[in-house]
Amino acid sequence: MLEDVVTPTGPYRLRLMCRADTWCGALADGAEAVAQQRSDGAVVIRAPSEDGLATARFMLALVDDTAEFHRRFNRDPVLGATARSMVGYRPLRLATVAHAALRAVCGQLIEARRAAAIERSVLLELGVSVATTDGLRTLSPLDLRRHGLATSRAATLSRLVRSLDMERLRDYDTPVVLDRLSRERGIGPWSIGVIAIEGLGRYDHGLVGDLGLVKLLSSLRGEWVAAEETAALLAPFEEWQGLAGQLLMLGFARGLIPGADPDVGRRARLRTRRAA
């Protein structure tokens, strides 16, 4: 087992990110990396190989300084209180872009628990902890349907991994990636957001349409909003939309968003359902 000690760039709180003292991350080769943050702020990573250490550093977002984000938005009227209370938070990442694509397609329009169950079922059939492009290419749309994916989503995932080398997306700037992925039938802004944040480690594209953001915006407006309207909620955060969206949902769950009452959102949703 190899060890690396890394001093994160900018504010960093591992326990805030993984909700535990020790982070464990599955690597694409079937191994696992672990990490802990010392009292002096340095993060100690252990992995079986140099490649594993490099992947773990990426998954832990150790070099992505978020100090500028907090400088700009700690006084934001909507996000400020959350940003101040969660200094050092960064979204954790997956070992492969292909796994982020699997997660994105599994999570489309269904509850998180069901999506996670489908993801686990696919990984179990592949016999891995981390999905790869080559691995997913071995599964037909029919195979994916047996794990609970709807017909259209199974076709989308199968087509996506066969038409793209998912890991090569890391070589391109986000606008190029967005343009390429948006041309895929069945891949919308939310799915692209999952791939950008969890697969590519980008902060400049958020989870547009996420149900958590829909609920937040609905509670602020007092009426149920359409998924695409959440783009306007994220737009003011510009190149930090991915991080901002994550923090907005965390802040909403913790009651840190001024004027956002979950009961207001629930009542708005109920009125919309009754009207339908």
C-alpha positions, 0 to 999 in steps of 0.5 A: 500500500502506497501513501501520499500526504497532500495539502489541499489547495484552499479551504477543505473539510473532508469530514464535511464532504463524506460525513465520516472521518475516513473516506473510502473510494472504489478505483477502476481496477477493483482496488480501493483507496482510503483517506483521512484529514489530519489536524493540520489540514493535510490529507493522507491517502493510501492506495495500492499504486501510483495510478490509484493515488492519482485517481484518489486525488482527483476523486477528493478534489484536492487541488480545486481551490474554492476560495474565490467562490466563497469570496464572491458568494459568502454574502449572496442573499440566497446562498450566503449563509450556506456558503459561510457554514460549509466552507471547505465543502467540495463535491466528491467524484467517481473514478470514471466518467463512465460510472458518472454516465451510468449514475446519470441515466439511472437517476433520471426522473426516479427517486434516489433510492431506486436509482441507487438500487439500479446502479448497484444491480448493474455493477453486480452483474459486471462484477465491479465496484466502478463502471467503465466504458468497456464494461458497460459496452458488454451490456445490451439495452435488454440487459440493462432493462432487466436491472430496472432501467426503462426502455428509453434509458437503457437505449440511451446508456447503451448508445452513449457508451458505444458512441463515445470513449467517456474518459476522453471527455476529460480532455475537452473544455466544458462547452465542448463536452456540453455540446457533444452530450446535448446531441445525444437523445435522452441526455438532458441538462441534469444528466450532463450536470451529473457527468460534469460534476461527478465524472469530470470534476467540473463546477461550471455546469449545475444540476439543472432540473434536479428535484431538490432545486425544483423544491427549493425554487418552488418554496421561494416562489410559492408555486410549483416550478418547471424543472428547466426554470432552475437554470435561472436559479443557478445562472448568477453563480456563473462558472461555479454553478455546479458547486452552488447547486450542491450547496443550495440543496444542502442549505435547503435541507439544513434550513439555511436558505432565507425565505425557503420554507419546505412546507410552501413548496409541498403545498405548491406541488399539491396544488399543481397535482390537484389542478392536473 
